Amino acid sequence: MKKIIIQPSGKAIDCPSGETVLSVLEKQGYALPNNCRAGACGECKIKVLSGEFDQGFVMDMALSQEERAQGYGLMCMAKPISDVLEIEFGTVDAKPKLFPPVENSWHIVTDKIHRTDKILELKLSPLGKPIKFWPGQYAMIGDVSSGHPLRPYSIANAPKSSGELSFIITNDEGGKTSPWIHNEVNIGDNIKINAPYGTFLGDPSVDTPILCLASGSGLAPILSLLNAYLKRGHRNPVTLLFSAKTKKDLLSFGEMKYLESKYVNFKYKYTLTQESNKEGGLEGRIDKVLPQLLPDLNKYSVYIAGGVSFVGACKKIVESLGAQDDYIHMEEYFAQQV
């Protein structure tokens, strides 16, 4: 049994052979940022202080050769080789923050709802003990035995006592898992999931206005966060701005209007990028319309979720409007690898 020592706390964690550093940390409840779990995004990059590890295959854009020479590694792929691997992580107290993920948790498909031509909502109910998660986290779904690798999908609902989970899944025709979910998984089927993962989390104690920016299935974690904030009685203004190509691409429109009616501090806005907004609403990319909507984001907590280019563009515009880096939270969706 190898050991991982996290500094500056000095906490030692057992690491079974063949496990990644990220997996081991998560099972102990530690919140290490991560997104793709495939060596592509760079979110789980941390410095290795001593010891040796097998980095596996990672992309240079996520971990440069210079960073590798300086001792940095991507923990989603890194597996300890030496008996002790010492890493730079966390604070002096190193307190666990996340629920340990549960692997191979059986769920039954209770519904499949086509929201657009390419996006459906998948609803699952647990066949055993419900999985505990924080709003904004994701699950790994797939069926490796039949050639459909595990892929990350954000949970689209706030935690429920029933354990029900909802996912908004785009059919990526170049992948192997989302087409399986769209075309082969049926209501009544039993499937296994691993969850929860990720650190795209809302701070329950935050006392600021909140802005959420989303496109496509990036709405999933935003929905989870929104419902949690509103149900907890968050009193500051909460705004969701959703970007869609056309009106038929709007997701959860009815639910958004319901929340807007129920909570006086919640405002729902959408902008269309490839169609005129006949109702006199917003048109164009978020970087065009946001300055008109909220010109000063200095005191806002900002949550952004969607494709890589969308998230990058949104980050630039919110920074230009005064949003502080510590209050900007991002969840990038990467295309599935064949």
HELIX and SHEET records of a PDB file:
HELIX    1   1 VAL A   21  LYS A   27  1                                   7    
HELIX    2   2 GLN A   65  ALA A   69  1                                   5    
HELIX    3   3 VAL A  144  SER A  146  5                                   3    
HELIX    4   4 SER A  178  ASN A  183  1                                   6    
HELIX    5   5 GLY A  216  GLY A  218  5                                   3    
HELIX    6   6 LEU A  219  LYS A  231  1                                  13    
HELIX    7   7 LYS A  247  ASP A  249  5                                   3    
HELIX    8   8 PHE A  253  LYS A  262  1                                  10    
HELIX    9   9 ILE A  286  LEU A  293  1                                   8    
HELIX   10  10 VAL A  308  SER A  320  1                                  13    
HELIX   11  11 ASP A  325  TYR A  327  5                                   3    
SHEET    1   A 5 LYS A  11  CYS A  15  0                                        
SHEET    2   A 5 LYS A   2  GLN A   7 -1                                        
SHEET    3   A 5 VAL A  84  GLU A  88  1                                        
SHEET    4   A 5 LYS A  45  SER A  50 -1                                        
SHEET    5   A 5 TYR A  72  LEU A  74 -1                                        
SHEET    1   B 2 PHE A  53  ASP A  54  0                                        
SHEET    2   B 2 LYS A  79  PRO A  80 -1                                        
SHEET    1   C 6 HIS A 148  SER A 154  0                                        
SHEET    2   C 6 TYR A 138  ASP A 143 -1                                        
SHEET    3   C 6 ASN A 190  TYR A 197 -1                                        
SHEET    4   C 6 VAL A 102  HIS A 114 -1                                        
SHEET    5   C 6 ILE A 119  PRO A 126 -1                                        
SHEET    6   C 6 LEU A 165  THR A 170 -1                                        
SHEET    1   D 6 LEU A 282  GLU A 283  0                                        
SHEET    2   D 6 PHE A 266  LEU A 272  1                                        
SHEET    3   D 6 VAL A 238  ALA A 244  1                                        
SHEET    4   D 6 ILE A 210  SER A 215  1                                        
SHEET    5   D 6 SER A 301  GLY A 307  1                                        
SHEET    6   D 6 ILE A 328  TYR A 333  1                                        
END                                                                             
